[in-house]
Amino acid sequence: MTRQDLKVPSPEELKAIIGTHLLWTRTPSKGKRGDLSYCSLPGIDLSGLDLHGLVFTGADLSGARLDNCDFTECDFFGGNLSGAHLRGAKLRRAILRGARLAGTDLEGADLHEADLREGVLYRHRKRVGEIEVDGVAEAEMTNFFRADLSNAKLSGSVFKGARMAGAIMANATMIGADFSGCDMSGADLRGANLSGTNFTNARMVGVKMVGVSIDKTVFTGADLTGLMPEDMSQVKGWARDAKFDPPPVNNRDNLPAVLETHEKWLQSDGREGQQAVFERADLSRIDLAGRMLRLVVFRRCSLAGADFTQTRLYAVDFSGSDLRQALFRGAMMKGGRFDAADLTGIDLTGSRIAPLPLAGGAQIATSFRGAKLSPSLFTGADVLAGDFSDTALAGSGFPFRG
């Protein structure tokens, strides 16, 4: 089937179909579900419209302007979305089986529970009656940056060279899918089924992989650096020919000695000893209660369940660390960094969060930029000030004192 076989609706027909569909979305008894199947609509501008439930089976929407549209539960089976602009679009539970997505911009789109099976991005299936035509679609320029593909059906799909950095693919079914050469840095794959999935030469720096299902999964040449310890333990046995970070120099076993050397470094103004720097170390459930910690670095460490009760933390760096369920009861935190850390379920009861004063009246703010947190975490905490940019508290009028 070629573009010449598609119907070209007149502006009046298109307006009528969309108009009755919009009425149907509000009052089903008065309107009619829109059907633009096998219509030629290249380059059309529908930006920002609520078209949920509309049928686009086999339609040509190549190069269309569809940013911020609501396509929830729409049917794009066998459609052509090559080069279309779908930034921020809602495609929850949409049918995209056999759709062409070459060069499509889906940055920030919501594809939760969308169906992209049967060779999406590589085998293009268009059906008209009993006719089925196969074609090839390229995926090198497809943009899924920070798109939400959680619980999506991706089995057998081909995403070669696609940009999927920061994408949410938690609990997605990806059996036999091809992500070779794909940039998936920072993607969330937790709970996904990766059986038979191909990640050859994929860039997977800092991906989250706890709870994934792995069987005959290929990681040849994949870049798996920057993984948290719990994520690395999920895949290292299967990914013998992938690239990982070297084992951390400082870890749980030598923590007392490292902190002792760190104290010498502080007391001598850096002339003796060495700063304590822990990177990607597994320090889960470590007991550091009641200590004084100054300028210690815990970068991208696993500190789930760690105990910092009554600990004085001055300019301590927890950037990117997993602090789920950690205890900070009664802790004093001044000038610390919790940027991009996971603070789910931490206990801050009786803690005090404040800037760290410096000579000359300057101060270092305690930073939570990009951290995973909720307002309820700070119940019972004394928060004088802090940087909560790019968090759930940003712009919420969180009640600071001082």
FINU-953949 format. One record per residue (C-alpha): z, x, y. Coordinates in Angstrom, 3 decimals, padded with zeros to 6 digits. Layout:
{atom {Z X Y}};
...
//
This chain:
{atom {000.000 000.000 000.000}};
{atom {-001.037 001.475 003.360}};
{atom {-000.025 000.712 006.924}};
{atom {-003.250 -001.311 007.219}};
{atom {-001.898 -003.687 004.559}};
{atom {001.183 -004.450 006.631}};
{atom {001.460 -007.441 008.915}};
{atom {001.572 -006.786 012.653}};
{atom {003.642 -009.570 014.215}};
{atom {002.810 -010.601 017.758}};
{atom {005.524 -010.158 020.419}};
{atom {006.019 -013.934 020.372}};
{atom {006.414 -014.019 016.569}};
{atom {008.832 -011.097 016.630}};
{atom {010.911 -012.683 019.377}};
{atom {011.048 -015.977 017.471}};
{atom {012.082 -014.327 014.174}};
{atom {014.835 -012.298 015.819}};
{atom {015.960 -015.237 017.948}};
{atom {016.371 -017.618 015.007}};
{atom {018.068 -014.825 013.048}};
{atom {020.607 -014.223 015.813}};
{atom {021.301 -017.955 015.847}};
{atom {021.695 -017.867 012.047}};
{atom {024.275 -015.068 012.297}};
{atom {026.361 -017.272 014.586}};
{atom {025.621 -020.721 013.127}};
{atom {023.850 -020.550 009.732}};
{atom {023.141 -024.297 009.706}};
{atom {021.079 -024.048 012.901}};
{atom {019.199 -020.770 012.582}};
{atom {017.273 -019.000 009.837}};
{atom {017.759 -015.605 008.248}};
{atom {015.150 -013.245 009.662}};
{atom {012.530 -011.731 007.360}};
{atom {010.334 -008.895 008.580}};
{atom {009.261 -007.740 005.138}};
{atom {006.023 -005.720 005.059}};
{atom {005.721 -005.778 008.840}};
{atom {004.319 -002.872 010.842}};
{atom {006.892 -002.053 013.538}};
{atom {006.527 001.685 014.260}};
{atom {008.313 002.829 017.403}};
{atom {009.897 -000.553 018.077}};
{atom {013.033 -000.551 020.252}};
{atom {015.814 -002.759 018.881}};
{atom {018.685 -000.583 020.121}};
{atom {022.108 -002.182 020.183}};
{atom {021.120 -005.491 018.570}};
{atom {023.255 -007.255 015.968}};
{atom {020.738 -007.863 013.169}};
{atom {023.108 -007.897 010.218}};
{atom {021.597 -009.469 007.133}};
{atom {017.955 -009.250 008.295}};
{atom {015.341 -008.373 005.646}};
{atom {013.060 -005.362 006.237}};
{atom {011.722 -004.874 002.695}};
{atom {008.697 -002.571 002.769}};
{atom {008.580 -002.621 006.568}};
{atom {007.319 000.325 008.618}};
{atom {010.005 001.263 011.151}};
{atom {008.940 004.882 011.537}};
{atom {010.037 006.335 014.857}};
{atom {011.851 003.129 015.786}};
{atom {014.706 003.144 018.322}};
{atom {017.576 001.600 016.384}};
{atom {020.620 003.385 017.801}};
{atom {023.902 001.439 017.626}};
{atom {022.286 -001.499 015.820}};
{atom {024.293 -003.558 013.354}};
{atom {022.311 -003.566 010.097}};
{atom {025.238 -004.532 007.879}};
{atom {023.919 -005.857 004.532}};
{atom {020.296 -005.540 005.667}};
{atom {017.600 -004.963 003.038}};
{atom {015.355 -001.947 003.713}};
{atom {014.118 -001.596 000.126}};
{atom {011.001 000.571 000.138}};
{atom {010.897 000.598 003.923}};
{atom {009.726 003.488 006.070}};
{atom {012.409 004.766 008.450}};
{atom {010.908 008.233 008.869}};
{atom {011.789 009.679 012.250}};
{atom {013.735 006.579 013.235}};
{atom {016.719 006.874 015.570}};
{atom {019.822 005.311 014.018}};
{atom {022.654 007.126 015.751}};
{atom {025.875 005.149 015.506}};
{atom {024.161 002.343 013.603}};
{atom {026.106 000.177 011.165}};
{atom {024.499 000.131 007.720}};
{atom {027.480 -000.982 005.687}};
{atom {026.395 -002.282 002.264}};
{atom {022.757 -001.969 003.352}};
{atom {020.065 -001.676 000.673}};
{atom {018.091 001.522 001.235}};
{atom {016.728 002.004 -002.272}};
{atom {013.402 003.768 -002.107}};
{atom {013.468 003.896 001.678}};
{atom {011.778 006.811 003.427}};
{atom {014.233 008.654 005.632}};
{atom {012.342 011.848 006.437}};
{atom {013.490 013.146 009.805}};
{atom {015.665 010.111 010.396}};
{atom {018.577 010.606 012.797}};
{atom {021.674 008.977 011.290}};
{atom {024.276 010.970 013.197}};
{atom {027.555 009.062 013.244}};
{atom {026.053 006.119 011.361}};
{atom {028.235 003.969 009.103}};
{atom {026.712 003.759 005.607}};
{atom {029.884 002.676 003.822}};
{atom {028.931 001.257 000.391}};
{atom {025.221 001.546 001.215}};
{atom {022.821 001.772 -001.736}};
{atom {020.551 004.821 -001.538}};
{atom {019.713 005.160 -005.224}};
{atom {016.391 005.594 -007.052}};
{atom {015.146 008.750 -005.404}};
{atom {015.956 008.034 -001.806}};
{atom {014.546 010.731 000.471}};
{atom {012.206 012.035 -002.212}};
{atom {010.561 009.253 -004.248}};
{atom {009.398 006.423 -002.054}};
{atom {008.919 003.117 -003.865}};
{atom {007.159 000.230 -002.124}};
{atom {006.716 -003.022 -004.004}};
{atom {004.365 -005.898 -003.286}};
{atom {004.376 -008.532 -005.986}};
{atom {003.802 -006.624 -009.218}};
{atom {002.435 -003.522 -007.452}};
{atom {004.548 -000.386 -007.210}};
{atom {003.325 002.627 -005.258}};
{atom {005.040 006.027 -005.429}};
{atom {005.033 008.512 -002.586}};
{atom {006.828 011.658 -001.469}};
{atom {009.202 011.893 001.485}};
{atom {010.497 015.081 003.045}};
{atom {014.187 015.400 003.924}};
{atom {014.423 018.710 005.729}};
{atom {015.063 017.140 009.119}};
{atom {017.239 014.195 008.084}};
{atom {020.446 014.061 010.120}};
{atom {023.590 012.603 008.530}};
{atom {025.949 014.571 010.799}};
{atom {029.365 012.861 010.706}};
{atom {027.852 009.799 009.054}};
{atom {030.099 007.609 006.902}};
{atom {028.745 007.434 003.343}};
{atom {032.057 006.595 001.708}};
{atom {031.687 004.602 -001.519}};
{atom {027.898 004.835 -001.162}};
{atom {025.585 004.826 -004.188}};
{atom {023.628 008.068 -004.024}};
{atom {022.815 008.733 -007.681}};
{atom {019.443 010.371 -008.218}};
{atom {018.855 010.744 -004.490}};
{atom {017.364 013.893 -002.987}};
{atom {018.821 015.221 000.255}};
{atom {017.147 018.639 000.230}};
{atom {017.902 020.518 003.417}};
{atom {019.536 017.523 005.088}};
{atom {022.155 017.983 007.789}};
{atom {025.357 016.424 006.445}};
{atom {028.046 018.484 008.162}};
{atom {031.194 016.460 008.699}};
{atom {029.855 013.504 006.708}};
{atom {032.371 011.258 004.965}};
{atom {031.306 010.824 001.344}};
{atom {034.668 009.990 -000.184}};
{atom {034.428 008.113 -003.494}};
{atom {030.625 008.127 -003.355}};
{atom {028.661 008.020 -006.605}};
{atom {026.358 011.046 -006.532}};
{atom {025.371 011.454 -010.185}};
{atom {022.277 013.641 -010.489}};
{atom {021.730 013.794 -006.726}};
{atom {020.070 016.851 -005.164}};
{atom {021.785 018.464 -002.171}};
{atom {020.157 021.877 -002.542}};
{atom {019.937 023.775 000.731}};
{atom {021.922 021.065 002.478}};
{atom {024.467 021.789 005.213}};
{atom {027.611 019.911 004.176}};
{atom {030.143 021.989 006.093}};
{atom {033.368 020.085 006.628}};
{atom {032.178 017.075 004.618}};
{atom {034.713 014.878 002.828}};
{atom {033.799 014.526 -000.858}};
{atom {037.244 013.512 -002.091}};
{atom {037.094 011.276 -005.137}};
{atom {033.284 011.470 -005.398}};
{atom {031.460 011.568 -008.728}};
{atom {029.478 014.822 -008.728}};
{atom {028.339 014.757 -012.353}};
{atom {025.013 016.557 -012.641}};
{atom {024.780 016.984 -008.873}};
{atom {022.762 019.945 -007.571}};
{atom {024.323 021.975 -004.721}};
{atom {022.136 025.068 -005.116}};
{atom {022.285 027.196 -001.938}};
{atom {024.122 024.420 -000.104}};
{atom {026.416 025.306 002.774}};
{atom {029.754 023.716 001.860}};
{atom {032.181 025.562 004.115}};
{atom {035.533 023.793 004.304}};
{atom {034.522 020.731 002.270}};
{atom {037.280 018.496 000.906}};
{atom {036.963 018.046 -002.848}};
{atom {040.295 016.838 -004.197}};
{atom {039.816 014.322 -006.999}};
{atom {036.072 014.877 -007.509}};
{atom {034.519 014.352 -010.944}};
{atom {032.579 017.423 -012.061}};
{atom {030.381 017.705 -015.151}};
{atom {027.254 019.873 -015.351}};
{atom {027.421 020.224 -011.571}};
{atom {025.363 023.119 -010.167}};
{atom {026.777 025.330 -007.381}};
{atom {024.422 028.317 -007.725}};
{atom {024.399 030.255 -004.448}};
{atom {026.491 027.633 -002.659}};
{atom {028.753 028.750 000.184}};
{atom {032.214 027.419 -000.678}};
{atom {034.199 029.528 001.751}};
{atom {036.931 028.040 003.901}};
{atom {038.236 025.707 001.176}};
{atom {041.877 024.727 001.031}};
{atom {043.643 025.963 -002.133}};
{atom {043.766 022.499 -003.699}};
{atom {040.033 022.017 -003.079}};
{atom {039.184 025.433 -004.496}};
{atom {041.112 024.687 -007.684}};
{atom {038.864 021.665 -008.268}};
{atom {035.599 023.585 -008.336}};
{atom {036.125 027.289 -008.958}};
{atom {035.848 026.956 -012.737}};
{atom {032.449 025.280 -012.381}};
{atom {031.134 027.420 -009.537}};
{atom {031.249 030.936 -010.934}};
{atom {028.057 031.943 -009.099}};
{atom {029.064 030.430 -005.740}};
{atom {030.565 032.240 -002.769}};
{atom {034.323 031.859 -002.228}};
{atom {036.825 033.473 000.108}};
{atom {038.646 036.485 -001.312}};
{atom {042.215 035.771 -002.460}};
{atom {044.647 035.649 000.480}};
{atom {046.477 038.914 001.110}};
{atom {049.681 037.106 002.036}};
{atom {050.961 034.345 -000.219}};
{atom {054.059 032.686 -001.609}};
{atom {055.059 035.725 -003.668}};
{atom {055.292 038.160 -000.772}};
{atom {056.372 035.698 001.941}};
{atom {059.924 037.134 002.358}};
{atom {058.590 040.675 002.776}};
{atom {055.876 039.522 005.189}};
{atom {058.407 037.693 007.374}};
{atom {060.697 040.739 007.359}};
{atom {057.840 042.974 008.532}};
{atom {056.965 040.322 011.116}};
{atom {060.491 040.453 012.533}};
{atom {060.177 044.230 012.990}};
{atom {056.896 043.601 014.805}};
{atom {058.638 041.200 017.181}};
{atom {061.653 043.409 017.822}};
{atom {059.508 046.482 018.544}};
{atom {056.977 044.646 020.739}};
{atom {054.290 045.406 018.170}};
{atom {055.026 049.113 017.778}};
{atom {056.329 048.656 014.233}};
{atom {055.723 046.176 011.468}};
{atom {052.927 043.601 011.477}};
{atom {052.426 040.003 012.559}};
{atom {052.807 037.468 009.750}};
{atom {049.409 035.865 009.176}};
{atom {048.891 033.489 006.254}};
{atom {045.345 032.147 005.772}};
{atom {044.360 029.613 003.084}};
{atom {047.582 030.426 001.224}};
{atom {049.166 027.913 -001.128}};
{atom {052.643 027.461 000.326}};
{atom {053.135 023.848 -000.707}};
{atom {056.792 022.773 -000.884}};
{atom {057.971 026.109 000.507}};
{atom {061.533 026.032 001.892}};
{atom {061.759 027.476 005.412}};
{atom {064.559 025.211 006.625}};
{atom {066.878 026.507 009.333}};
{atom {064.849 029.602 010.179}};
{atom {063.631 030.976 013.471}};
{atom {059.839 031.441 013.336}};
{atom {058.009 032.932 016.314}};
{atom {054.267 033.666 016.527}};
{atom {053.790 033.187 012.780}};
{atom {050.284 032.090 011.739}};
{atom {049.782 029.552 008.936}};
{atom {046.026 028.978 009.336}};
{atom {044.347 026.544 006.897}};
{atom {047.279 026.827 004.502}};
{atom {048.476 024.281 001.975}};
{atom {051.950 023.341 003.234}};
{atom {052.196 019.868 001.732}};
{atom {055.841 018.942 001.233}};
{atom {057.101 022.109 002.966}};
{atom {060.610 021.997 004.448}};
{atom {061.020 023.021 008.109}};
{atom {064.232 021.029 008.645}};
{atom {066.217 022.377 011.636}};
{atom {063.685 025.218 011.992}};
{atom {062.950 026.632 015.440}};
{atom {059.182 027.030 015.724}};
{atom {057.962 028.926 018.778}};
{atom {054.183 029.405 019.201}};
{atom {053.648 028.955 015.458}};
{atom {050.023 028.299 014.461}};
{atom {049.441 025.585 011.823}};
{atom {045.738 025.084 012.680}};
{atom {043.772 023.347 009.947}};
{atom {046.709 023.297 007.546}};
{atom {047.644 020.580 005.089}};
{atom {051.119 019.440 006.166}};
{atom {051.206 016.113 004.379}};
{atom {054.762 014.907 003.690}};
{atom {056.242 018.056 005.281}};
{atom {059.772 017.827 006.688}};
{atom {060.402 018.694 010.348}};
{atom {063.688 016.789 010.730}};
{atom {065.625 018.185 013.672}};
{atom {063.061 020.951 014.231}};
{atom {062.415 022.467 017.650}};
{atom {058.670 022.921 018.232}};
{atom {057.523 024.708 021.374}};
{atom {053.986 025.880 022.111}};
{atom {052.791 025.404 018.551}};
{atom {049.273 024.674 017.338}};
{atom {048.631 021.826 014.919}};
{atom {044.910 021.578 015.735}};
{atom {042.881 019.838 012.982}};
{atom {045.953 019.787 010.719}};
{atom {046.646 016.918 008.320}};
{atom {050.015 015.493 009.377}};
{atom {049.944 012.411 007.169}};
{atom {053.459 011.313 006.262}};
{atom {055.353 014.156 007.964}};
{atom {058.982 013.490 008.930}};
{atom {059.704 014.319 012.586}};
{atom {063.013 012.462 012.850}};
{atom {065.250 014.147 015.416}};
{atom {062.657 016.804 016.238}};
{atom {061.837 017.963 019.750}};
{atom {058.252 018.744 020.824}};
{atom {057.865 020.595 024.096}};
{atom {055.842 023.281 025.899}};
{atom {056.882 026.918 025.537}};
{atom {057.921 028.304 028.954}};
{atom {056.570 031.711 029.967}};
{atom {057.418 034.140 032.735}};
{atom {056.262 033.104 036.190}};
{atom {056.534 029.389 035.495}};
{atom {053.558 029.182 033.118}};
{atom {053.860 027.387 029.803}};
{atom {052.043 026.891 026.497}};
{atom {051.592 023.271 025.439}};
{atom {052.114 022.163 021.861}};
{atom {048.609 021.239 020.709}};
{atom {047.618 018.561 018.195}};
{atom {043.896 018.526 019.058}};
{atom {041.880 016.878 016.291}};
{atom {044.905 016.501 014.014}};
{atom {045.119 013.683 011.497}};
{atom {048.106 011.638 012.632}};
{atom {049.311 008.190 013.647}};
{atom {051.664 007.022 016.430}};
{atom {054.314 005.975 013.894}};
{atom {054.813 009.621 012.879}};
{atom {056.610 010.272 016.168}};
{atom {059.204 007.538 015.760}};
{atom {062.572 009.192 016.310}};
{atom {061.041 012.361 017.780}};
{atom {061.646 013.584 021.321}};
{atom {058.174 014.333 022.716}};
{atom {058.252 015.938 026.154}};
{atom {054.545 016.788 026.273}};
{atom {051.628 017.693 024.059}};
{atom {047.857 017.842 023.788}};
{atom {046.654 014.964 021.609}};
{atom {042.928 015.207 022.404}};
{atom {040.573 013.961 019.681}};
{atom {043.364 012.199 017.783}};
{atom {044.373 008.581 017.213}};
{atom {046.712 008.969 020.210}};
{atom {044.050 010.095 022.689}};
{atom {044.013 007.747 025.677}};
{atom {046.601 005.446 024.112}};
{atom {049.257 005.915 026.778}};
{atom {051.559 007.665 024.335}};
{atom {054.997 007.740 026.053}};
{atom {055.713 011.341 027.034}};
{atom {058.787 012.366 029.009}};
{atom {059.193 015.039 031.611}};
//
